Amino acid sequence: MIEELHEKFKKYGASAKHWRRKCELLLPEIERQRIWEKKGFPNIHLYAYVLEGMNQNQVDESLRIVRKIEEIPAEDWNKVFPNVLESYYLFKTLDESNFGQFTFYYIMVY
């Protein structure tokens, strides 16, 4: 019984982390489109707290990381990933295509 409860707890915890990361990846597009306003929330922090339980620091850190990734110059990007068929410009084109699921941060993480 103890081992079964322990295994369930580990499984559910891993699942929770997975879904939290997915929510974090959605935040930049939620911020860009100001979805929290359209859903009646005064700010993105309250939106993320009520719907996902994220605190202000988690929201701010997720958005900060996205901004930093988006600021990487193309030449630096291609120096770090020289043998990748998909170039910086492909990722930026997808990011700017207005397909919400293709934010630069999302593409980088996945």
C-alpha positions in Angstrom: 0.0 0.0 0.0 2.8 2.4 0.9 4.7 1.8 -2.4 1.5 2.1 -4.4 0.7 5.5 -2.9 4.3 6.6 -3.3 4.3 5.7 -7.0 1.0 7.5 -7.6 2.3 10.6 -5.9 5.4 10.5 -8.1 3.4 10.0 -11.3 0.9 12.8 -10.5 3.8 15.1 -9.5 5.6 14.5 -12.8 2.3 15.1 -14.7 1.7 18.3 -12.8 5.2 19.6 -13.8 4.6 18.7 -17.4 1.4 20.7 -17.5 2.9 23.6 -15.6 5.6 23.9 -18.3 3.0 23.8 -21.0 1.1 26.7 -19.3 4.4 28.6 -18.9 4.9 28.3 -22.7 1.5 29.8 -23.3 2.1 32.9 -21.2 4.0 35.0 -23.9 1.1 34.6 -26.3 -1.4 35.2 -23.6 0.5 38.4 -22.7 0.7 39.5 -26.4 -3.0 39.1 -27.0 -3.9 40.4 -23.5 -6.2 37.3 -23.1 -6.5 37.9 -19.3 -8.4 41.2 -20.1 -10.7 39.5 -22.4 -11.5 36.9 -19.7 -12.1 39.6 -17.1 -8.9 39.5 -15.1 -7.1 42.8 -14.2 -3.6 41.4 -15.0 -1.7 38.3 -16.2 -0.5 37.5 -12.7 -4.0 37.0 -11.3 -5.1 35.1 -14.5 -2.1 32.7 -14.0 -2.7 32.4 -10.3 -6.4 31.6 -10.5 -6.2 29.2 -13.5 -2.9 27.5 -12.8 -1.8 28.5 -9.3 1.3 30.2 -10.6 2.7 33.0 -8.4 3.9 36.3 -9.6 7.6 35.3 -9.6 6.9 32.2 -11.8 5.0 34.3 -14.3 7.6 37.1 -14.4 10.4 34.5 -14.8 8.7 32.7 -17.6 8.1 36.0 -19.5 11.7 37.2 -18.8 13.2 34.0 -20.2 11.1 34.4 -23.3 12.3 37.9 -23.8 15.9 36.9 -23.4 15.6 34.1 -26.0 13.9 36.4 -28.4 16.8 38.9 -28.0 19.4 36.5 -29.3 20.9 37.9 -32.5 20.8 35.7 -35.6 24.5 35.5 -35.9 24.9 34.3 -32.3 22.2 31.8 -32.7 23.7 30.3 -35.8 27.2 30.1 -34.1 25.7 28.1 -31.3 23.6 25.8 -33.5 25.7 25.7 -36.8 24.6 22.3 -38.0 20.9 22.6 -37.4 18.9 22.5 -40.6 16.3 24.9 -39.2 17.9 28.3 -38.9 17.2 31.2 -36.7 15.3 32.8 -39.5 12.9 29.8 -39.8 12.2 30.0 -36.1 11.7 33.8 -36.3 9.4 33.4 -39.3 7.2 30.9 -37.4 7.2 33.2 -34.4 6.0 36.1 -36.4 3.5 34.1 -38.4 0.7 34.8 -35.8 0.3 31.1 -35.1 0.0 31.2 -31.3 1.5 27.7 -30.9 4.7 28.8 -32.7 6.2 31.4 -30.3 9.9 31.5 -30.5 10.2 30.3 -26.9 7.8 27.4 -27.5 9.9 26.3 -30.5 13.1 26.6 -28.6 11.9 24.4 -25.7 10.3 21.8 -27.9 
